[in-house]
Amino acid sequence: MVGFGLLARLSAAALLFTSSLASPLPLDKRVATAASLSGGQINMGGGTYPRANFLQDGSILGTYTASTGGNKVITVVHSTDGGNTWNQIGTVASADASTHDLDNGYPYQLPSGRILVAMRNHDGTSKIGYSYFRITICYSDDGGKTWTYLSTPASDPGPTNGNWEPFLRMAEDNTTLQLYYSRENSAIDQDSLLRTSTDGGATWSSATVISGAETTNTRDGMLGVTPVSGSNLIAVFESVPAGGNFAIHSVTSSDGGKTWGNRQTVYAPPNGFNAQAPQVVNVGGTLVASFQTDEDLSSSDQQNEAGKIVTSGDGGATWGNKLTYSQAVSNWGGLLTLDSSSLFGMIDHSGSKAQKITLS
């Protein structure tokens, strides 16, 4: 385990947990596919912000943020039975929760077999204020048991310019690693950014903006990205105008992430309510987007949201067939494609849970 109190001050926050994504499945031009729950929620562990990916051996590696003894701990869990049971196998990093903000772990396995975990690793907290913001990456060469600091792709002094919610994927050339994340420009303006690496995450390009440059008074964040077909990608994110409510939006790329555009609304809740924290995956050609929302309440309450999904059979042009997969209170959900007709909706619902969802 890497201790973050020291690494943070050295501008070296350690977190990296990985698992390789399954190859994208082709899009078949269908109407939005209906979804249903399969079985009950499966316990992944006692933490929040669950994320997982398949490893090359067919097992699944996951991470979540645990709170233990006054520390935040990026915790690694492993499943060898398709996600039916999970065992803790290691910890990526820990930090004193009163002085550091360690969270948003995302695991990914490189073609080489090395596992990475990206995370946010900040000096300070929301209560005492932030003095430094980082996205940090750590690696494991023993299947996720032990971890070593690798790089800090994004690093900015506080109190503004925060960096949040890293997401890793490999470009279609199987060489270029992509890191997507959110960056604050001001209290009312946040953009979605992309950096790339061709040496396994050791060094990184400068950042390019994939959404948010078109406006200076909305907060785009909580990025998720998936292939639609070939080099066609879709990214989903939450966005809120100053003084407004959160809704889910998307942008697309036809060149594997080099350029982005075509901003559209994925899901907007009824007026006065919020839809937040999305992710997206391709399941047998159907796109599935998840989010948390307070729309079922009598009045807006972002502390009491439920986890839902919508589906698209036309590459994200239209969305429908909304399904609640985790009742309130459910937060910070992630998605994992299991096969051509099923997926996990992972979410913090009194601890990290995985709910199998079947498409039909």
Beta strands, then each sheet from edge to edge (+ up, - down):
strand 1: 2-3
strand 2: 35-45
strand 3: 48-54
strand 4: 60-68
strand 5: 71-79
strand 6: 87-96
strand 7: 100-109
strand 8: 115-125
strand 9: 129-140
strand 10: 148-157
strand 11: 163-170
strand 12: 177-186
strand 13: 189-197
strand 14: 208-211
strand 15: 221-229
strand 16: 232-239
strand 17: 247-253
strand 18: 261-267
strand 19: 275-283
strand 20: 286-293
strand 21: 306-312
strand 22: 320-326
strand 23: 331-339
strand 24: 342-348
strand 25: 352-359
sheet 1: 1+ 6+ 5- 4+ 3-
sheet 2: 2+ 25- 24+ 23-
sheet 3: 7+ 8- 9+ 10-
sheet 4: 11+ 12- 13+ 14-
sheet 5: 15+ 16- 17+ 18-
sheet 6: 19+ 20- 21+ 22-
end
